[in-house]
Amino acid sequence: MARMAWRSDVRMVAIPTCPLCHRRIDVAAVVNAADAGQGASDFWGRPGHRWLQCERHGAWVHISVRMASGAIEHRLAYLAPRAWPDAVPQLVLL
C-alpha cells in the first residue's frame, strides 16, 4: 500500500475486498461525496490514470489507479454525505 499524505476530508478505513466484485482493495477511505473524483489527488490519482471498476451509486466507488511506478492499485471510496466529523455516525457499510 502506498504511503500518502491525506487531506482532512479523506479518512482511511480497512476494507479487504470490494463489496460487489470481491476484488482485493489496496486502499480504502471515507471521502466527502462533493469532492469525489474531482481533479488530481493522492487518493483519486490523476485524470487519465484512474478507471471505474464498480460502484453503488451514492454509496461507494471502486476504482483502479495507475501509480507512477506503473503498478495498478485498487481503491474503494465510501462517499460521506457531508464533511467530517459529522459523517462518521452516518456511515453504513453495505
LUMPA-523739 format. One record per residue: residue number from 1; chain; y, z, x of N, C-alpha, C in turn. Coordinates in steps of 0.001 Angstrom, whole numbers. Layout:
// residues N
pos = NUM unit = A n_py = Y n_pz = Z n_px = X ca_py = Y ca_pz = Z ca_px = X c_py = Y c_pz = Z c_px = X
...
***
This chain:
// residues 94
pos = 1 unit = A n_py = -1174 n_pz = 0 n_px = 845 ca_py = 0 ca_pz = 0 ca_px = 0 c_py = 1238 c_pz = 0 c_px = 892
pos = 2 unit = A n_py = 2201 n_pz = -823 n_px = 563 ca_py = 3431 ca_pz = -920 ca_px = 1345 c_py = 4280 c_pz = 331 c_px = 1165
pos = 3 unit = A n_py = 4988 n_pz = 696 n_px = 2217 ca_py = 5894 ca_pz = 1839 ca_px = 2151 c_py = 7265 c_pz = 1296 c_px = 1776
pos = 4 unit = A n_py = 7874 n_pz = 1829 n_px = 705 ca_py = 9123 ca_pz = 1283 ca_px = 190 c_py = 10144 c_pz = 2373 c_px = -76
pos = 5 unit = A n_py = 11399 n_pz = 1996 n_px = -8 ca_py = 12483 ca_pz = 2895 ca_px = -397 c_py = 12785 c_pz = 2607 c_px = -1864
pos = 6 unit = A n_py = 12424 n_pz = 3532 n_px = -2746 ca_py = 12557 ca_pz = 3291 ca_px = -4176 c_py = 13935 c_pz = 3666 c_px = -4679
pos = 7 unit = A n_py = 14425 n_pz = 2876 n_px = -5607 ca_py = 15681 ca_pz = 3198 ca_px = -6295 c_py = 15421 c_pz = 4350 c_px = -7243
pos = 8 unit = A n_py = 16489 n_pz = 4985 n_px = -7688 ca_py = 16343 ca_pz = 6153 ca_px = -8558 c_py = 15781 c_pz = 5800 c_px = -9926
pos = 9 unit = A n_py = 15819 n_pz = 4528 n_px = -10348 ca_py = 15301 ca_pz = 4156 ca_px = -11662 c_py = 13849 c_pz = 3680 c_px = -11606
pos = 10 unit = A n_py = 13179 n_pz = 3839 n_px = -10460 ca_py = 11765 ca_pz = 3489 ca_px = -10310 c_py = 11021 c_pz = 4728 c_px = -9848
pos = 11 unit = A n_py = 9964 n_pz = 5111 n_px = -10567 ca_py = 9164 ca_pz = 6274 ca_px = -10209 c_py = 7713 c_pz = 5847 c_px = -10032
pos = 12 unit = A n_py = 7143 n_pz = 6203 n_px = -8899 ca_py = 5755 ca_pz = 5871 ca_px = -8606 c_py = 4817 c_pz = 6640 c_px = -9536
pos = 13 unit = A n_py = 3727 n_pz = 5991 n_px = -9954 ca_py = 2668 ca_pz = 6626 ca_px = -10717 c_py = 1331 c_pz = 6125 c_px = -10159
pos = 14 unit = A n_py = 267 n_pz = 6849 n_px = -10433 ca_py = -1054 ca_pz = 6460 ca_px = -9946 c_py = -1832 c_pz = 5772 c_px = -11065
pos = 15 unit = A n_py = -2011 n_pz = 4479 n_px = -10946 ca_py = -2776 ca_pz = 3685 ca_px = -11903 c_py = -3780 c_pz = 2875 c_px = -11089
pos = 16 unit = A n_py = -5072 n_pz = 3162 n_px = -11163 ca_py = -6033 ca_pz = 2468 ca_px = -10296 c_py = -6297 c_pz = 1014 c_px = -10679
pos = 17 unit = A n_py = -6278 n_pz = 695 n_px = -11984 ca_py = -6559 ca_pz = -668 ca_px = -12417 c_py = -5654 c_pz = -1059 c_px = -13577
pos = 18 unit = A n_py = -5512 n_pz = -2359 n_px = -13771 ca_py = -4738 ca_pz = -2879 ca_px = -14904 c_py = -5483 c_pz = -2561 c_px = -16196
pos = 19 unit = A n_py = -4778 n_pz = -2071 n_px = -17225 ca_py = -5457 ca_pz = -1723 ca_px = -18476 c_py = -6027 c_pz = -2936 c_px = -19220
pos = 20 unit = A n_py = -5554 n_pz = -4147 n_px = -18913 ca_py = -6055 ca_pz = -5321 ca_px = -19618 c_py = -7108 c_pz = -6087 c_px = -18815
pos = 21 unit = A n_py = -6787 n_pz = -6471 n_px = -17583 ca_py = -7713 ca_pz = -7299 ca_px = -16800 c_py = -8592 c_pz = -6479 c_px = -15858
pos = 22 unit = A n_py = -8295 n_pz = -5205 n_px = -15694 ca_py = -9069 ca_pz = -4267 ca_px = -14872 c_py = -9052 c_pz = -4593 c_px = -13377
pos = 23 unit = A n_py = -8098 n_pz = -5400 n_px = -12954 ca_py = -7949 ca_pz = -5700 ca_px = -11520 c_py = -7348 c_pz = -4490 c_px = -10822
pos = 24 unit = A n_py = -7713 n_pz = -4255 n_px = -9559 ca_py = -7185 ca_pz = -3124 ca_px = -8795 c_py = -5667 c_pz = -3266 c_px = -8630
pos = 25 unit = A n_py = -4945 n_pz = -2167 n_px = -8837 ca_py = -3488 ca_pz = -2141 ca_px = -8710 c_py = -3132 c_pz = -1472 c_px = -7386
pos = 26 unit = A n_py = -2295 n_pz = -2143 n_px = -6576 ca_py = -1869 ca_pz = -1610 ca_px = -5283 c_py = -691 c_pz = -652 c_px = -5420
pos = 27 unit = A n_py = 253 n_pz = -988 n_px = -6300 ca_py = 1457 ca_pz = -179 ca_px = -6503 c_py = 1750 c_pz = -139 c_px = -7995
pos = 28 unit = A n_py = 1991 n_pz = 1056 n_px = -8530 ca_py = 2357 ca_pz = 1202 ca_px = -9941 c_py = 3575 c_pz = 2091 c_px = -10042
pos = 29 unit = A n_py = 4410 n_pz = 1817 n_px = -11039 ca_py = 5641 ca_pz = 2585 ca_px = -11211 c_py = 6078 c_pz = 2544 c_px = -12667
pos = 30 unit = A n_py = 6859 n_pz = 3534 n_px = -13039 ca_py = 7553 ca_pz = 3526 ca_px = -14319 c_py = 8970 c_pz = 3054 c_px = -14010
pos = 31 unit = A n_py = 9420 n_pz = 2033 n_px = -14718 ca_py = 10723 ca_pz = 1431 ca_px = -14438 c_py = 11568 c_pz = 1396 c_px = -15707
pos = 32 unit = A n_py = 12866 n_pz = 1308 n_px = -15527 ca_py = 13790 ca_pz = 1156 ca_px = -16644 c_py = 13594 c_pz = -245 c_px = -17218
pos = 33 unit = A n_py = 13277 n_pz = -352 n_px = -18497 ca_py = 12984 ca_pz = -1645 ca_px = -19121 c_py = 14139 c_pz = -2631 c_px = -18976
pos = 34 unit = A n_py = 15375 n_pz = -2146 n_px = -18965 ca_py = 16535 ca_pz = -3032 ca_px = -18853 c_py = 16599 c_pz = -3728 c_px = -17498
pos = 35 unit = A n_py = 15981 n_pz = -3135 n_px = -16462 ca_py = 16015 ca_pz = -3704 ca_px = -15119 c_py = 14764 c_pz = -4500 c_px = -14772
pos = 36 unit = A n_py = 13835 n_pz = -4613 n_px = -15690 ca_py = 12524 ca_pz = -5194 ca_px = -15392 c_py = 12627 c_pz = -6630 c_px = -14890
pos = 37 unit = A n_py = 12260 n_pz = -6813 n_px = -13631 ca_py = 12171 ca_pz = -8140 ca_px = -13054 c_py = 13474 c_pz = -8840 c_px = -12766
pos = 38 unit = A n_py = 14583 n_pz = -8126 n_px = -12802 ca_py = 15885 ca_pz = -8738 ca_px = -12565 c_py = 16150 c_pz = -8867 c_px = -11071
pos = 39 unit = A n_py = 16322 n_pz = -10074 n_px = -10577 ca_py = 16656 ca_pz = -10297 ca_px = -9173 c_py = 15564 c_pz = -9845 c_px = -8228
pos = 40 unit = A n_py = 15963 n_pz = -9565 n_px = -7003 ca_py = 15017 ca_pz = -9106 ca_px = -5975 c_py = 15111 c_pz = -7594 c_px = -5832
pos = 41 unit = A n_py = 13963 n_pz = -6950 n_px = -5618 ca_py = 13948 ca_pz = -5514 ca_px = -5374 c_py = 12681 c_pz = -5175 c_px = -4610
pos = 42 unit = A n_py = 12612 n_pz = -3956 n_px = -4100 ca_py = 11425 ca_pz = -3509 ca_px = -3385 c_py = 10186 c_pz = -3564 c_px = -4265
pos = 43 unit = A n_py = 10319 n_pz = -3153 n_px = -5526 ca_py = 9154 ca_pz = -3152 ca_px = -6409 c_py = 8838 c_pz = -4550 c_px = -6943
pos = 44 unit = A n_py = 9821 n_pz = -5253 n_px = -7470 ca_py = 9588 ca_pz = -6538 ca_px = -8133 c_py = 9397 c_pz = -7695 c_px = -7157
pos = 45 unit = A n_py = 9777 n_pz = -7503 n_px = -5896 ca_py = 9685 ca_pz = -8611 ca_px = -4942 c_py = 10825 c_pz = -9598 c_px = -5153
pos = 46 unit = A n_py = 10682 n_pz = -10775 n_px = -4561 ca_py = 11731 ca_pz = -11794 ca_px = -4668 c_py = 11351 c_pz = -12862 c_px = -5683
pos = 47 unit = A n_py = 12348 n_pz = -13407 n_px = -6392 ca_py = 12056 ca_pz = -14520 ca_px = -7290 c_py = 11358 c_pz = -15644 c_px = -6514
pos = 48 unit = A n_py = 10345 n_pz = -16235 n_px = -7122 ca_py = 9568 ca_pz = -17272 ca_px = -6462 c_py = 8405 c_pz = -16737 c_px = -5653
pos = 49 unit = A n_py = 8355 n_pz = -15410 n_px = -5475 ca_py = 7273 ca_pz = -14768 ca_px = -4726 c_py = 6558 c_pz = -13728 c_px = -5584
pos = 50 unit = A n_py = 6702 n_pz = -13837 n_px = -6898 ca_py = 6022 ca_pz = -12925 ca_px = -7822 c_py = 5547 c_pz = -13732 c_px = -9031
pos = 51 unit = A n_py = 4390 n_pz = -13303 n_px = -9562 ca_py = 3805 ca_pz = -14025 ca_px = -10678 c_py = 3274 c_pz = -13045 c_px = -11701
pos = 52 unit = A n_py = 3473 n_pz = -13370 n_px = -12960 ca_py = 2954 ca_pz = -12554 ca_px = -14052 c_py = 1446 c_pz = -12727 c_px = -14128
pos = 53 unit = A n_py = 723 n_pz = -11630 n_px = -14183 ca_py = -731 ca_pz = -11659 ca_px = -14347 c_py = -1099 c_pz = -11401 c_px = -15812
pos = 54 unit = A n_py = -613 n_pz = -10299 n_px = -16377 ca_py = -827 ca_pz = -9991 ca_px = -17780 c_py = 201 c_pz = -8945 c_px = -18204
pos = 55 unit = A n_py = 323 n_pz = -8739 n_px = -19499 ca_py = 1314 ca_pz = -7780 ca_px = -19991 c_py = 989 c_pz = -7339 c_px = -21408
pos = 56 unit = A n_py = 1527 n_pz = -6212 n_px = -21761 ca_py = 1591 ca_pz = -5782 ca_px = -23149 c_py = 3076 c_pz = -5707 c_px = -23437
pos = 57 unit = A n_py = 3563 n_pz = -6640 n_px = -24243 ca_py = 4993 ca_pz = -6804 ca_px = -24455 c_py = 5679 c_pz = -5476 c_px = -24782
pos = 58 unit = A n_py = 6694 n_pz = -5142 n_px = -23986 ca_py = 7475 ca_pz = -3939 ca_px = -24198 c_py = 6857 c_pz = -2663 c_px = -23660
pos = 59 unit = A n_py = 5611 n_pz = -2737 n_px = -23139 ca_py = 4945 ca_pz = -1527 ca_px = -22661 c_py = 4695 c_pz = -1564 c_px = -21154
pos = 60 unit = A n_py = 4096 n_pz = -2648 n_px = -20648 ca_py = 3819 ca_pz = -2743 ca_px = -19219 c_py = 3691 c_pz = -4202 c_px = -18798
pos = 61 unit = A n_py = 3832 n_pz = -4421 n_px = -17497 ca_py = 3735 ca_pz = -5757 ca_px = -16904 c_py = 2903 c_pz = -5647 c_px = -15631
pos = 62 unit = A n_py = 1914 n_pz = -6514 n_px = -15477 ca_py = 1113 ca_pz = -6603 ca_px = -14263 c_py = 1541 c_pz = -7882 c_px = -13542
pos = 63 unit = A n_py = 2035 n_pz = -7724 n_px = -12313 ca_py = 2483 ca_pz = -8877 ca_px = -11526 c_py = 1767 c_pz = -8891 c_px = -10181
pos = 64 unit = A n_py = 1726 n_pz = -10059 n_px = -9569 ca_py = 1296 ca_pz = -10151 ca_px = -8168 c_py = 2527 c_pz = -10554 c_px = -7372
pos = 65 unit = A n_py = 2655 n_pz = -9970 n_px = -6179 ca_py = 3822 ca_pz = -10192 ca_px = -5325 c_py = 3340 c_pz = -10639 c_px = -3951
pos = 66 unit = A n_py = 3893 n_pz = -11761 n_px = -3467 ca_py = 3575 ca_pz = -12196 ca_px = -2101 c_py = 4490 c_pz = -11454 c_px = -1137
pos = 67 unit = A n_py = 3862 n_pz = -10704 n_px = -226 ca_py = 4596 ca_pz = -9935 ca_px = 770 c_py = 5035 c_pz = -10850 c_px = 1915
pos = 68 unit = A n_py = 5957 n_pz = -10370 n_px = 2752 ca_py = 6434 ca_pz = -11143 ca_px = 3901 c_py = 5280 c_pz = -11514 c_px = 4835
pos = 69 unit = A n_py = 4256 n_pz = -10687 n_px = 4888 ca_py = 3089 ca_pz = -10944 ca_px = 5740 c_py = 2190 c_pz = -12035 c_px = 5170
pos = 70 unit = A n_py = 2435 n_pz = -12425 n_px = 3919 ca_py = 1592 ca_pz = -13407 ca_px = 3250 c_py = 546 c_pz = -12774 c_px = 2348
pos = 71 unit = A n_py = 347 n_pz = -11460 n_px = 2480 ca_py = -615 ca_pz = -10747 ca_px = 1630 c_py = -110 c_pz = -10696 c_px = 189
pos = 72 unit = A n_py = -1043 n_pz = -10642 n_px = -750 ca_py = -704 ca_pz = -10518 ca_px = -2169 c_py = -989 c_pz = -9090 c_px = -2609
pos = 73 unit = A n_py = -18 n_pz = -8438 n_px = -3254 ca_py = -191 ca_pz = -7105 ca_px = -3836 c_py = -121 c_pz = -7222 c_px = -5345
pos = 74 unit = A n_py = -961 n_pz = -6454 n_px = -6028 ca_py = -917 ca_pz = -6377 ca_px = -7483 c_py = -156 c_pz = -5118 c_px = -7857
pos = 75 unit = A n_py = 822 n_pz = -5285 n_px = -8747 ca_py = 1694 ca_pz = -4174 ca_px = -9145 c_py = 1737 c_pz = -4059 c_px = -10656
pos = 76 unit = A n_py = 1846 n_pz = -2832 n_px = -11123 ca_py = 1920 ca_pz = -2580 ca_px = -12556 c_py = 3172 c_pz = -1774 c_px = -12833
pos = 77 unit = A n_py = 3983 n_pz = -2274 n_px = -13753 ca_py = 5218 ca_pz = -1588 ca_px = -14141 c_py = 5096 c_pz = -1131 c_px = -15585
pos = 78 unit = A n_py = 5163 n_pz = 186 n_px = -15802 ca_py = 5295 ca_pz = 719 ca_px = -17153 c_py = 6777 c_pz = 706 c_px = -17478
pos = 79 unit = A n_py = 7136 n_pz = 102 n_px = -18599 ca_py = 8539 ca_pz = -78 ca_px = -18963 c_py = 9022 c_pz = 1092 c_px = -19795
pos = 80 unit = A n_py = 9935 n_pz = 1878 n_px = -19224 ca_py = 10522 ca_pz = 3031 ca_px = -19919 c_py = 11698 c_pz = 2537 c_px = -20757
pos = 81 unit = A n_py = 11826 n_pz = 3022 n_px = -21979 ca_py = 12885 ca_pz = 2536 ca_px = -22858 c_py = 14290 c_pz = 2978 c_px = -22467
pos = 82 unit = A n_py = 14406 n_pz = 4008 n_px = -21637 ca_py = 15735 ca_pz = 4469 ca_px = -21223 c_py = 15641 c_pz = 5084 c_px = -19829
pos = 83 unit = A n_py = 16779 n_pz = 5418 n_px = -19287 ca_py = 16860 ca_pz = 5896 ca_px = -17903 c_py = 16188 c_pz = 7255 c_px = -17731
pos = 84 unit = A n_py = 15848 n_pz = 7578 n_px = -16492 ca_py = 15266 ca_pz = 8871 ca_px = -16131 c_py = 16307 c_pz = 9958 c_px = -16254
pos = 85 unit = A n_py = 15975 n_pz = 11202 n_px = -16512 ca_py = 14615 ca_pz = 11711 ca_px = -16713 c_py = 14160 c_pz = 11659 c_px = -18157
pos = 86 unit = A n_py = 14985 n_pz = 11145 n_px = -19052 ca_py = 14647 ca_pz = 11148 ca_px = -20477 c_py = 13408 c_pz = 10339 c_px = -20805
pos = 87 unit = A n_py = 13027 n_pz = 9383 n_px = -19964 ca_py = 11891 ca_pz = 8518 ca_px = -20260 c_py = 10550 c_pz = 9225 c_px = -20091
pos = 88 unit = A n_py = 10485 n_pz = 10245 n_px = -19273 ca_py = 9200 ca_pz = 10861 ca_px = -18939 c_py = 8443 c_pz = 11352 c_px = -20172
pos = 89 unit = A n_py = 9036 n_pz = 12131 n_px = -21086 ca_py = 8253 ca_pz = 12589 ca_px = -22243 c_py = 7841 c_pz = 11458 c_px = -23174
pos = 90 unit = A n_py = 8496 n_pz = 10316 n_px = -23107 ca_py = 8213 ca_pz = 9198 ca_px = -23986 c_py = 7089 c_pz = 8297 c_px = -23475
pos = 91 unit = A n_py = 6700 n_pz = 8460 n_px = -22211 ca_py = 5698 ca_pz = 7585 ca_px = -21610 c_py = 4324 c_pz = 7843 c_px = -22209
pos = 92 unit = A n_py = 3712 n_pz = 6799 n_px = -22687 ca_py = 2364 ca_pz = 6877 ca_px = -23238 c_py = 1521 c_pz = 5853 c_px = -22505
pos = 93 unit = A n_py = 493 n_pz = 6294 n_px = -21806 ca_py = -387 ca_pz = 5377 ca_px = -21106 c_py = -1374 c_pz = 4788 c_px = -22082
pos = 94 unit = A n_py = -1478 n_pz = 3468 n_px = -22101 ca_py = -2329 ca_pz = 2780 ca_px = -23078 c_py = -3644 c_pz = 2377 c_px = -22460
***
